[in-house]
Amino acid sequence: MQRKLRSVLLVDDDEITNFLHQMLLEELDITDHIDTARNGEAALQKLHEACLLDAMPNKCPEVVFLDLNMPGMDGFDVLEELQHMHINVVPPVRVIVLTSSNNTQDMQRAYAYHIDGYVNKPLTSEKIREALSVIP
């Protein structure tokens, strides 16, 4: 059985998608804290506050489910910024791309950022279990 995660951050510009994914994660009881962000800037701000400022060390997400296609700062921009943030928490922050893109180039580009998984929407309990199975 998967251990309970410290925290999860859902990043998607679609509020309904975030809500549905949050409800699914709550149903699976994989964490006591789920946060959402509707764009890349908000996601990076939440990570900065929770993980770098030590304002909420227990709220630093252990897993980030990140959409690629968002207006403004997209998922690739977030992945680029994450490489420079040097978040040093144990266990580390893991990024699972959660996208509607089946584009092989998007997948290869995302994996070049050393993501921990690539999942196509919609998120299901099976997809969550499979994605989290690689996280110790």
C-alpha positions, -999 to 999 in steps of 0.1 A, spaced: 0 0 0 12 35 -9 22 55 22 4 88 28 20 117 10 30 149 28 10 171 4 -2 173 -33 -4 203 -56 -27 202 -86 -18 227 -113 -44 232 -141 -60 263 -156 -94 245 -156 -111 250 -123 -135 221 -128 -106 198 -136 -88 208 -105 -120 203 -84 -126 168 -99 -90 157 -95 -90 170 -59 -122 150 -51 -106 119 -65 -74 123 -45 -95 129 -14 -115 98 -20 -83 78 -23 -70 93 9 -34 96 -2 -27 128 16 -42 151 42 -33 183 23 -43 191 -13 -37 225 -28 -45 238 -63 -31 264 -86 -48 277 -118 -16 288 -136 22 284 -136 29 316 -117 6 306 -88 21 272 -87 56 285 -84 45 310 -58 29 282 -37 61 261 -40 83 290 -31 62 298 0 58 262 12 91 248 3 117 275 3 105 300 29 98 273 54 65 290 61 47 257 58 73 229 58 46 202 61 27 217 32 55 215 7 40 192 -19 56 158 -23 38 154 -56 29 181 -82 4 171 -109 12 196 -136 -8 205 -167 13 214 -198 -11 235 -217 -20 266 -197 -21 303 -208 7 325 -197 33 304 -180 27 269 -193 38 236 -178 72 236 -196 79 271 -182 72 258 -147 95 228 -153 122 252 -164 118 273 -133 117 243 -110 152 233 -122 165 266 -108 146 266 -75 168 240 -57 140 228 -34 158 207 -8 131 187 12 129 151 22 112 133 6 117 154 -26 91 171 -47 81 148 -75 64 162 -107 39 142 -127 27 158 -159 -10 155 -162 -21 166 -197 -44 160 -226 -14 160 -249 -7 127 -266 21 144 -286 53 123 -285 74 155 -287 57 170 -256 63 137 -237 100 136 -247 104 173 -239 88 168 -205 109 138 -196 140 159 -205 132 178 -173 134 146 -153 97 144 -144 85 114 -125 56 105 -147 34 115 -177 -3 109 -174 -30 116 -199 -62 132 -187 -86 124 -173 -71 113 -140 -84 81 -127 -77 61 -95 -58 35 -116 -37 63 -132 -29 78 -98 -19 44 -84 3 37 -114 19 72 -113 26 70 -76 39 35 -77 73 48 -88 75 71 -57 92 54 -28 
